[in-house]
Amino acid sequence: MNISTAPSCPAPFNMAAYVLATAESDPSKTALVIAGPDHAAQWSYGELQTAVQGIAAGLLARGLTPGDRILLRLGNTVEFPLAYLGAIWAGMLPVPTSAALTAPEITAIAAELDPALVIAGEGIALPDHPAPVLPEAELHAMESHGTTPANMGDPNRPAYIIYTSGTSGRPRGVVHAHRAVWARRMMWEGWYGLQPDDRLLHAGAFNWTYTLGTGLMDPWAIGATALIAAPGTTPQQLPALMARHGATLFAAAPGVFRQMLRHHGDLTVPTLRHGLSAGEKLPEPIRTAWNNATGTMIYEALGMSECSTFISGSPDRPAPPGATGYPQPGRRVMVRDSGELAIHASDPGLMLGYLNAPEETAARYEDDWFLTGDTVSQGEDGAITYLGRDDDMMNAGGYRVSPLEVEAALTSHPDITAAAAVEAEVKANTTVIRTFYTSTTPLPEEVLESYAAARLARYKCPRIFTHVAALPQSANGKINRRALREHPLP
């Protein structure tokens, strides 16, 4: 068991004011570069703070009050983090959501969330909900609305809500406190090796929580420069962006590293110190190939929506071959006799709880330990190796997806009598979502694809549909997912 503790979060505290504190000491320093193959846009810390304060003032002027929930339906634009921080600056609770969610999916979330406002980007599905809608163009106009002091208060009060797939088959709202961003300081040493003069390039979109935390909040909190790949940038173009903009750190999901290596035998990244990987397990061949192509290492991290990353390798303490890493300095974690990884309730990065679900929250705890559902092994030196989930959750490009959610969407089809979804390996280190279904006769694949796409975000949609006479069952009458995972590919 790792029993070290992290420094307490100062009080009073506001997450957005903390993240943008460099605006007070060095307002002209470059905070953000949106880097494309042919152009780049820059924001200084002072410009970011002005925009965030303007949005906060504009939200207050609309009659919103601290504690109100704001549903973000924005695409891959800088307005996403600006709206996120603007709401937090004003003491409101932003709720970032994937732009890929369909109207039925976001309507179900809004029904539980009951937002006071929806901020909407053009062409993004909106919920069937009576909350007023603020178009992105009007949000942009707010950026020059004026200034307002940050809403300071107890660091343990709610700051934001993120949604994650739940084992119950419906998305769960995860409520985080303002102190969650302070807890991320444990990643600076325990994963990134992050310094104020770093230039961290993240390959993800603005509206992905991995980008929001690793790509923006953390570099800004330490006073570094965040580099975000412009919309439409391909993995093949990323090495040139790293070289052009002097990236010292590069963060992405394993699939992006794989695609870059597929296009480039040798990668010329003269300023890069190392890469950072999270979202899903990093295959060892990718780590080795990257090291050979760049002369730099990739440091992996394991985390979850309820606590972000808390296990990782780092420049100061690289993970042994095959292992994920070590508990970050300041974390309190334990590997139970069953092999399940647990986090102590005192960890400052741990969620406040699931939205409107006190029983479900309590069920995740045993004594003072939060049960992650991740199965691991631990070496004699404390290194932790991720082995998988102790449930049937699937991983789709860095997003955890419940099979029950996919199955519910498919079984609503009038011709499908039963369905089961599993994560299937299609080739070494590559998995997709595969759905087995029963019906009187096999259905055309294009019909199934279209039906799923109308009800599920793209990353949740099955890539393989397999008609079977009956779904295999275990002795207790449940779907035998292990047998389905071993079913031959078509």
N, C-alpha and C positions, 0 to 999 in steps of 0.2 A: 504494500500500500504506500502511495506517495502522500505525505502528510504536511508538506510545506504550505504556507498560507501567503496570500497576496496582500500588498498594502491596501488599506481601506480607501474607498472612494471619498474625496473631500465633499463637504457639505457647507452651504447649499451648492447645488450642481445642476447644470443643464447640458445635456449631451451635445447639442448643436454648438453652443458657445465654446465648449471644451474643444470640439473638433476644429473650429475655426479660430482658435486663440492666436495663431501666428499672424492673423490680420491686424492684431493690435501692435505686435512687435516688429513686423516686417511686411507691411501691406503690399509692397510692390513685388514681392517674391512670386514666381510662377507656381501656382497651385495645381493647375490642370492644363493639359495639352490634349486636345482631341486630334489624334494623329491619323491622317489618311495617306494613301499612296501619292496623291498629288497636291495635298494642301494640309494645313494644320490651323486650328483655332486655339487661342490661349486665354486663360483666365488667371488673374492674380488673386492672392488671398483677399486683398481689399475689395476687389470686384465681386468675389464670391460672397463675402460677408454682406456687402451692400444689397446684392440680389436676395439673399436669404432673409435679411431684415425686412426688405421691401415686401416679400411674400408674406412674412409673418404679420406685418402691419396690415397688409391687404386682407388677409384672412380675418383678423380681428375687426377690421372695418366692415366686413360683411356680416358681422354679428356672431361669428363663431366664438366659442369660449374655451379656455383650457380644459382638457379632458375629452373634447369632442373627437370623434373618430373620422378620419378622412381617407377615403378609398382612392388609391392611386391607380388609374388606368392609363398609363403613359407608355410610350414606346421607347426606343433606344435613342433618347435625346438627353441633353444636359438638364432639361427641365425636371427630369425624374429626381436626381439627387437634390436639386434646388428646392423642389416642393417638399421632399422628405425632410430636409433640414429646416426649411421654413416653418413647417408645421410643428416640429419639435421645439424650435426656438420660441414659438408662441405657447408652448405647453400643451399642444394638441397631439393626437396619436395618429401618425400616418400609417397606412396599411399598404405596403407595396405588394403588387400582384403581377404575375406574368401576363404580358400582353397576349400570349397565346391562348389564354383561357377563353372558352366559348361563352356565349350568352347564358346558356343553362348553368354552366359551372360558376360564373361570377354572380348570377342571380342567387344561387344557393348560398354563396358566401355572404352576400349583402343581406340576406334574410337573417342570418345569425348576427352579423356585425352591426346592422342598423346604423350606417354611417350618417353623419350630419352633412357630408358633402362628398361628391365624386369629382375628381379632377380627371379630365378626359382628353386623350390624344385622338387625332383624326383617324378614323378607320378601325378603332379598337372596340371590341364588344363591350357594351355597357349592361349593367344589371337592370332587371325590371324591378325598380325600387323608387319610392317617391322622393328620395334625397335630391336636392338641387345639383345640377351639373355645371362645373366650371371648365370651359374649353381651354385647351393649352394656350391658345393665343391670348386669352385674358389673363392667364397665369403669368405669361411672359411680360405683359404690361404691368403687372404688380411689382416686378423686380425693381422698378424705380419709384415705388409708392411712398417711400420714406423710411424712417428708422423707428425701432421700438426696442426697449430693453428685453433681454432674454428672460424668459420665465424661469427663475431660479427656485429650487425647492429640494425636497428630500430625494436623494439619489435612488431610493428604493421605489419611487412612484413610477407608474407605467410611462413608457416613452414611445413605444411603437409595437405593432403587431405584425407578425408574418404568418403566412399560411403554409402548412405542410401536409402531405398525404398522411392520413391516419390508418392504422390497422383496421379500424371499423369500416373503412370504405368511404368515408367522407373526409374532406379537408378539415384540419384542426387549426384554430387560431392560437398562436403561441405568443403570449404577452411577455414582453421584455421591459426591464427597468432602465432608467437613464444610466445606472451604474454598469450596464452591460458593455458599453463602449470603453469604460475605464478598465474593465477586466481584460479587454483585448490587448492591453499593454503586455500581458504575459506572452503574447505571440511575438512581440518585437524581438525578444531574445530567444524564445523557445522554438521559433519557426523561421521568421524572416531574416534575422540579423539586420533589422531595419535601422537606418541612420537618417538624420535630418537632411543630408545632402544626397539622398538616394533619388533615383528617377525610376519609379515602378510602373512597368507597362502591364496592363491587364488585357487579356484577349476577349473578355466577355462583354456583353451589352450592359449599358447603364442600369437597366431594369432587372438585373439578376442579383440576388442577395449576395452571392460570392463576390461579384464585382463591387457591390455597394460597400461591403466590409473590407475585403482585402485590397481592392483596387482604389478606393476613395477614402473611407473613414480613417483607416490606419495610417496611410501616408500623410493625410492632412493633420491628423492628431499629433504627429511627431514633427510636422513642418516640412515634409518632403514634397516632391512633385509627383503627381499622379498623371500617368499617360494612359489614355483610353483609345483603343483602336476605333477609328471612325466606322459608322455603319457601312456594311458592304465590303469591309476589308476581309480578304481571304487568308487562311493560314499560310499560304505560300508567300504572301506579302509581308508577314510579320517580321522575319529576320531583317529585312531592309529597314523597316520602321525602327527596330531596336537600334540598328547602327546609326540611322539618321538622327535619332533623338537622344542618343547617349543613354539608353536604358541600362540601369545597373541591376535591376531585378525584373523577372518576367513571371507572371502568374497566369495559369490556364488550367483547364481540365485535362485529364490524360489524353482524350481524343484529339485535342488540338496539337499536343506534342507529337502524337502519332502522325497526323496529317502533315505537319511541317517536315518531319523526317522523311516522309514518303516523297516529298518534292525536292529535298535538298540532301545531298550526301554529306557535304561539309557546310557548316553554318559559320559565317563570319560575323561574330557579335563581339567586337573588341572591348566594349565597356561592361559587358554582362558579368556579374559575379556568380549568379546561380539562378535556377528556376524554382518555382513553387507550384505544387500540384495539390489539388483537393477536389472534392465532389464525388469521387469514386476511387477504388483501389488503383494505384499506379502499377501496371505490369512491369516486372523487372526487366524484360527486354527493351522497353521504351527508355527506362532509366539508363541502361547501359549504352544504348545507341545514342542518346542525347549527350552523354558524357564523352563518347568517342567523337561525335560530330562537332562539339563546341568546346571541349576541355573544361566544362563546368558541370556541377552537380545539380540534380533536382532534389529538393527536400519536400517530402510528402506530409500531409496533415490529415487527421481523422477528426471529424466533428459531426454535429447534428444541429438541426434548427433550434433545438431547446438549449444549446450551449455553445454554438459555433465550434471552432476547432479547439481541441485541448490536448491532443496527442500529436506529436510531430517530431521529425528530425530537424536539425538546424546546423548552421556552419560550426557552432561551438560544440555540438554533440550530434554528429551524423548517426543515422540509424544503421544498425548492422544489416548486411545483405538479407533481403527478404522481409525485414521488419518494417513497420510503419514509423515508429519513433518512440519517444519517451514522453511521460507526462510533462507538460510545460512547467517551468519553475513557478511556483505559487499555486498549482492545481492540487486538489485533493481527490485522488481517484483510487479505485480498488478493483482488482479482478476477483470475482467471487469464485467459490469452489466449482460452480457450474461452468466457469469460463466467461460469464457475462461481465461486461465492463460497467462499473458504476461510478457516479460522481457524487461527492458529498454535498449535502444541501447548503452548506456554507459557501460554495463556490460563487463568487460575485458575478460570474457570467451566466449562471443558470437562470432559466426563465422564472417569471413569477408564477406562471401556471397556464393551463389551457383555458381559452376564453369560454366563459359560461359553463365550465365543466369541472367543478371541484372534485367530484367523485373520480373522474378519469385522471385528474392530476394526482390525487391521493394514491390511486392504484399503481402509479409509476414509482412510488417510494416504498422502501423497506427500511424501517427504522429511520435513520437520517441519510439514506443513500438513494439517489435517483438512478433507476435501472434503465440503461440506455437501449437494451435490446441487441447490442452488438456483441458478438462472440469473438474473443481474442485469446491468444496465448501470451505468456509473459516469460521472458528469459531471466536467467540468474542475475543479469545486470540491470533488470528492470525494463528492458526494451519490450515493446508491445507489438504484436503482429496481428493484424485484422484477419479474421477467418470468415466472417459473414454475419448475416442476421439470424437471430433465433426465431424469426417469424418469416412470413413469405413476401415481405416488401421487396419490390424490384427497383433497380437503378436504371434510369434512362437519361444518359448524357449528363449525369451529375444531379439529377432530380430523383428523389425517392417517390415511388408510385405504388399505391396500394392495388393489389390485384382485384380487390372487391369493387373498387371504383370503376375499373375497366370492365369487369364482368357485369356490373349493374347497367352500364351504358349499352353493352351488346345484347343483354337479355331483354331489353325493352323492344328489340326488333320483333315484329309479330311472327316471324318464321323461325326464330331461334328459341329452342326449349331449355337450353342450359349452356353455360360458357365457363371457361376457366382460363385465367391468364397466368403465365409464368415468364421468368427471365430465361431466355434460351441463348446458349453460346453458338454462334454461327461460324466462328473461326477462332483461332487462338486469341484470347484477350479481347474479344469483341462479342458483346451480347445485345440482343434486341428483345422487345416484348412480343411474345407469341401467344395467340389465343386459340384454344380448342373449343369447338362448339358442336352442338347437336341440333339437327333439323331434319325434316322429312327427306330433303334432298340437299346436296351441296349448293351453296349460294355463290354467285359470281364474286370474285375477289374485289372487283371495282365497286360493287354495291356495298360490300362490307366496309371497304376503306372510306367511302363517302359517308356512310352512316356513322362510323366512328368519328370522323373528322367534324361532323356537325355537333357532336356532343362532348368531345374530349379535346383538350389542348394537344397540339401536335406531338409533344414529347411523350404524351400518355398513349398515343395511338399504336395499336399493334402493327408490326411490320410483317408478320406471318399469320395467316388464318388457316387452321386445319380442321376439316370436318371429320368427326368421329361418330361411331355408332352409339357410344356411351362414354361418359367420363369415368375414369378409374376411381375407386373409392378405397379408403383405408378401412381397417377393422372397425373403427368407431363411426363409420358412415360419412366421413369427411372426404373432400376431394384429395386424391393422392397426387399432390403436386410434384413430388419427387419422381414418380413414374412418368408424369408429363414432361418434366425437364429432360428425362432420358429418352423420350420418344424421338425416333429418327427424323431428321430434317427432310422436307419434301425435295 
